[in-house]
Amino acid sequence: MSNARWIVTLTLGVIMFGIGLFVAIRPLWTHNAVFLGARWLDLTFAAVFMLRGMINVRTALNRRQARLAQG
C-alpha cells in the first residue's frame, strides 16, 4: 500500500466518524430537531458512519503497521 493510500483511508475514516458524531449529538443544541427526517434515521446514519469510520481508521493503521514490519 502506498503512503498516500493509507493516509487517504485514515482521513476518510476520521471524517466519516466526525460526520456520524455530528449527526448523533446535533439534537443536544437544536432542541431535538431531526436532521434526516426521522429520529431513527438520524441514529442509524450516525451509527453506520461512526462504525465505518472506526473500521477505516483501524484498517489504515493495521495496514501501515504490517507494511512497516515487512521492511
Steps between C-alpha positions, in 0.01 A plus 500: 500500500641836407550774753225716347245218506521429872483874573186535285341201674586641840372846409171365361453294815548802724264711285232228498524460877474878540190524281337215692585664830360832380169341398485309829556799732327769290166463685671623818520859373209502250231411754439149362471606135558216256756524221389231254124500558460250784680435827559130421652596165735749667616242754545230235697736278717605793565142610590382149731793431674474836546124461629532145733780605645287779547210259681726251732638766579155641559356152731786398705473818523119480608506135761765569634306794514178295685677223751648743557156653583358155772752448 
